[in-house]
Amino acid sequence: MHRLLPLLLLTGCKTLPAIPLTTPEPLKVDLTMRLDVYQYRGEEPGNKEEIRTVGEAVERQRNRMAEIQELKNNRIVGEDHRGLLSLRQTPAGKWGDHVKRTVEEENTDRTLLMRNEAKESNRPLNEIEIEAWKLRTDQAFKGEYIEVAGKTPGAFEWVQATGPKETKDTPAKIDPDPNTPPKPKP
């Protein structure tokens, strides 16, 4: 009986129909492809989340302007020779963490704007940084810390500003004529 079992199984099986593996016409594939190529230099952020638009950077700077001025007035930060904020002293605790984060965010936005200006004007970034540094030190209020050129080339030192400097565009203060009588108050 054991010998008959394989014979019974073989006779009970039908042959399977032939399955064609070829097609009469070639297969058509509809493929849409998009290729984006980005080139980053070493100075540009590689993380796409870090890339921010100029308009957003200006808006963020405007929103934190009062806080930055308060930090300058309290002598916590100063303007360095690269046109960036520098932490002069770090407050303790959560406030110190907040100050660090605020300074980092401001410097990120300043750097973005300076890089954009360098790219648009086709000039080196260090020229833009020097212009920003001079502008910010010239506009610094009395007592704010600013970095100025030191006694040796390439050296810088921290000093307190003496107040905003007058520029060509700033009108000179006009002292009233002592002979003119004061205007009556309504």
SULCORJO-V223207 format. One record per backbone hydrogen bond with DSSP energy under -0.5 kcal/mol. NH is the residue of the N-H (numbers start at 1). CO is the residue of the C=O. E is the energy in kcal/mol with one decimal. If there is no record, write none. Layout:
BEGIN
nh=(NH,NH)
co=(CO,CO)
e=(E,E)
END
This chain:
BEGIN
nh=(5,6,7,8,9,10,11,12,13,13,20,31,37,38,44,48,50,51,51,52,57,58,59,60,61,62,63,64,65,65,68,69,70,71,72,73,74,75,76,77,78,79,80,80,83,86,88,88,89,91,95,96,97,98,99,100,101,102,103,104,105,106,107,108,109,110,111,112,113,114,115,116,117,118,119,120,121,122,123,127,128,129,130,131,132,133,134,135,136,137,138,139,140,140,143,144,145,146,147,148,148,150,155,157,159,161,165,170,171,175,180)
co=(1,2,3,4,5,6,7,8,9,10,18,29,35,36,41,46,47,47,48,50,53,54,55,56,57,58,59,60,61,62,64,65,66,67,68,69,70,72,71,71,86,145,78,84,80,78,76,86,76,89,92,92,93,94,95,96,97,98,99,100,101,102,103,104,105,106,107,108,109,110,111,112,113,114,115,116,117,118,118,124,124,125,126,127,128,129,130,131,132,133,134,135,136,137,161,141,77,159,79,146,157,155,152,148,146,144,138,167,169,173,177)
e=(-1.3,-0.6,-0.6,-2.5,-2.2,-2.0,-1.8,-1.4,-0.6,-0.5,-0.6,-0.8,-0.5,-0.5,-1.4,-0.5,-1.3,-0.7,-0.5,-0.5,-2.0,-2.4,-2.1,-2.6,-2.4,-2.4,-2.1,-1.5,-0.6,-0.7,-2.4,-2.4,-2.1,-2.0,-2.2,-2.9,-1.9,-1.7,-2.6,-1.0,-2.1,-2.0,-0.6,-3.1,-1.6,-2.7,-2.9,-0.6,-1.6,-0.6,-0.5,-0.9,-1.7,-2.4,-2.5,-2.5,-2.3,-2.5,-2.6,-2.5,-2.5,-2.4,-2.6,-2.2,-2.2,-2.7,-2.6,-2.2,-2.4,-2.6,-2.7,-2.2,-2.3,-2.5,-2.4,-2.8,-2.4,-0.7,-1.9,-0.7,-1.2,-2.4,-2.1,-2.1,-2.6,-2.6,-2.7,-2.6,-2.6,-2.5,-2.3,-1.6,-0.5,-0.5,-2.8,-2.0,-0.6,-2.8,-2.1,-0.5,-2.9,-4.1,-2.0,-2.6,-2.6,-3.4,-3.0,-0.6,-0.5,-0.6,-1.7)
END
